[in-house]
Amino acid sequence: MNVKARAKINLSLDVLGARPDGYHEILTVMQPLELHDKMKVEALATGAIEVICSHPDVPSGPGNLVYRAADLLRSECGCSMGASIYIKKNIPVAAGLAGGSADAAAALKALNKLWGLGLEERQLLQAGERIGADVPFCLAGKTALAGGKGEILTPLPSFPGLGVILVKPSFGVSTARVYSLYDSSPAGPGPNTGAMVSALEKRDFEAVAALLNNVLERVTAALHPEINEIKKALIEAGAAGAIMSGSGPTVFGLCRSPGEALSVAARLELPGCRVIVNETV
């Protein structure tokens, strides 16, 4: 079975505080992209779980979220089947785009079918929550307001066809470190989440672009000033708005169309960065 695992961006991200379980209470508007990893998933009667990834920096065994997802699903359902899973990475790694979570979500869906488990979406979401905070959103695969640690999803109107320029610097960041530094830093202005939701409901592109906000950005940018330089370059090149996604370090620029995004990307001069032109779905 061939499946797609889509990347996400955060149009707004607010952190409301630390939780006793080690996660943080967040409120974020998440948007899926056309950008996706390609996965080939096959059932194995031997009971073995084999995960192979094309990216050298992604573990191909038990350290991979896909392996954890398959192992959890099998143990929860008392299944004796195994799986062979190949991941062709297109989503940048350690980038704030939920690449690993998207892969895990795609594996849960595929194995539910291949192993004939018959689990409902609610059950898959519960399993996904145990694997990672972004996995439930990736399972749902639609624009949403996410609360809790990311598992409480409220569907929002989609805004497909917007141009997105993703700029991934040469370095990665540790999500755990960014959140830890956020906890110990003075509070700053947060996003107007309600206004962002309203802008999506009205399909108001100018408002969406103007309301882009991520409270983690100042923390990651303090570690890596390149974040602010990339934002400035995107705006100067013609993006309507720019913000960091997740804990970073990827910064994205928003445009009215993929064609406009291509024009903006052509004007960028960001040596050492990976630039991907994509669109919302």
N, C-alpha and C positions, 0 to 999 in steps of 0.2 A: 504494500500500500504506500503510495506517494502522498505526502501531506506537506502543507505550508505552515511555517511558524512565523507570524508577523511581529515586526518591531512595534514599539509604542513610543510616543512622546508625551510629556506632561505639559499641557497648555497652562496649567497653574498648579502650584504645589505649596501647601501650607503644612507645617509641623506643629501639632498642638501640644505635644509633650511626650515624655518617655512612658512606657508601659512596664508593668511588673514582669511581663514575659520576655523582656529584652527587645521587643519591637518598639516602634513609636506610633502614636496616634497621629494620623495624617488626614488631610482633606485635599484631594487632588482631582483635577479634570484630566482624564487620560484619553488619548486618541490613537487608534491603530493606523499603521502605514502600509503601503503596498510592499515595502521592503520586507523580505522574508528569507528565512533559512529554508532549504529544501531537505526533507527527511524521507528516507525509505525505511519502512517498518515492516518486518516480517515475523510471523509467529514461529517459534521453535518448539518442537515436541520434546526436545532433550531437557527442557527446563532451565537452560542456561540463559543469562542475560548478557548480550554483547552490545556494547556501545562504542562506535568508532566515529571520531569527528575529524573533519578535514583541516581544522585549525590547530596548529602545533601548541598553542597556549591553552587549549581546552582539554581537560582530562578525558580519557576515553574509557574509564572504568567506573568504579563506585563513587569517585569524586565528582562525577557529572550529575547534574540535576535530573537528566533524563533517566539515568540508571536508578536514582533514588525514586523517581516517579514510578518506574516499572516495578521495582522491588516492593514499594508500598502498596501499589494496586494489587499485586499478586498475593501479598500476605493478608491484606484486608479481605480479599474475596476467596481465600483458600484455593487459589488457582495453581496448578502444577505446570502450566505452560511457561515457555521462555520466549525470548524475543531477540531478534537481530535488528539493530537500529543504526543507520548511517546518517550522519548530519553533515550536510554541505553548508558551511557557514558563509553567509553573506552579510549578516548583521555584525557590525563591529563588536569586539569583545571588551568587557569591562568599560562600557561606554554610557551607561544610563539609559539604554534602549530596551532593556528586558529581554535580551537575546536568549539567555539561559532559561528564564521563566517561560518564554514563548516555546522553546523546544520541549520543555517538560509538559506544558499544557497540550501541545500537539501529540506527544507520546501518550498521554492519558486518554485522549480521544481515540487515537488509532488503536491502542491496545484494548480499550473497552469493546471495540467492534471485532477486532481480530480474535480475541479470546472469548468472545460471546458472553460477556459479563452482564450486559443489559442494564448497566447503571444509568440512572437518570442524571440530568444536568446538575441537580442539587447535590447528588452524591459525589459527582466528579469535582464540583466546586469545593466541597468539604475536604476531599483528598488533596486538591490543589493548595488549599490554605495551609496544610501541614508541610508542604514542600517549600513554599516561598510566598512572600507578600504580594508579588505581582502575578502569580500564577492564576488566581481566580479571574482577574481581568483578561489575561491572555486566553483563558478558556472561553469567556463570554465573547471576546473578539469584537466588541462594539464600543463606540464612544460612551464614556460613563463617568459619573462622579463617584469616586472611591473614598470610603471612610474606614474607620477602624484602623487596622494595620494595612488595609488595602483590599480587604475581603468583602466589605459591605458596599455593594454596587447598586447605583441608581442609574438606569439607562438614560442617555441624553440623545437629542437629535444628532444624527451624523452630519458632517460637513465635508462630503467627499470632493475630491478633485482640486484641493488646494495644493499649491506647490510648496515643497519643503526642501530646503538645502541643509543637509546634515554635515557638520564639520567636526570630525573626530581628530583631536590632537594626537601626537605620537605616544603620549603617556596614558595610563589608566589611573583610576582612583579607587580607594577602598571605601565602599559604602559605609561600613562600620565606623571607619575613622571620621568620615564626614559628619555622620550623625553625632558621634562623640564630641567633636569640636563644636558642633551646633549647640549641643546641650550646655557647653561651658562658655558660650559667647553671649554677649548682650542681645536681647531680642530686637529685631528690626521690623520694618513694616511688612505685613503679609499681603497676600493677594486678595482681591475682591472676588471671592469665589462665586457669590451670588450673581454678580454682574457678568462674569464669564459664562455662567449657565444661561443667563438671559440672552447674551449675545449669540450663543449657539442656537438657542431656540428661535431667534429672529434671523439667523443666518447673516449676521452683521459682521462682515469680514473686517472692516476697519476697527470695530470694537474688540473683536477677538485679538487682533494684532496688538492693539494698544494695551490690552489687559494681561498680556503674557507676564507671568511673575512666578518666581521660584525662590523660596526663602533659603534654600540650601546653596544657591548660587554664590552668595557672598562668602560662604565658608570655603567652597572649593576654589573660588577666585583668589582668596587670600593665600592659598597654597600654591596656586598656579595662575599668575596674572595673565597668562595667555587667554584665559576665558574671556576677560573683558576686551582684549585686543580682537578676538574673533567676533564678538558681538558688534564692536565698532565697525569692523571690516564688512560684515554682512549688511548693516544699516547703510553704510556709505555706498555699497554696491547696489542698493535699491530694494533690499528686503523691507517689508512693511513693519516687521517686528522681529526681535531675536531674543532668545532666552536659552539657558542651559536646560537639558532634560535630566530628570531624576537627580541623582547625586553627581552626575557628570561622568566624564568631562565633555561629552558631546554637546555642542551648541547648535541650535537650528534656527534658520531664518524662515519666515512665513511669507508666501506670495499668493497672489490671486489664482495662479494657474501653474501647472508644471512647465509650460513654455516660458513664462516669466521667470520662474526659478532657474531654468537653464541659462537665461540671459544674465541673471544676477551671479550665478556661479562662474560664468565665463569672465566676469570682471574681478573675481577674487584673486588675491596674491597672498597665499598662506602656505609657504614652504613647510614641508614636513607633516602637513595635515591631510587626512583623507576626506575628500569632499564627495558626497553622494547626493544627487538630485532625485527626489522622490515625490510622492503625493499621499494625501490622506485618503482613506477608504471608508 
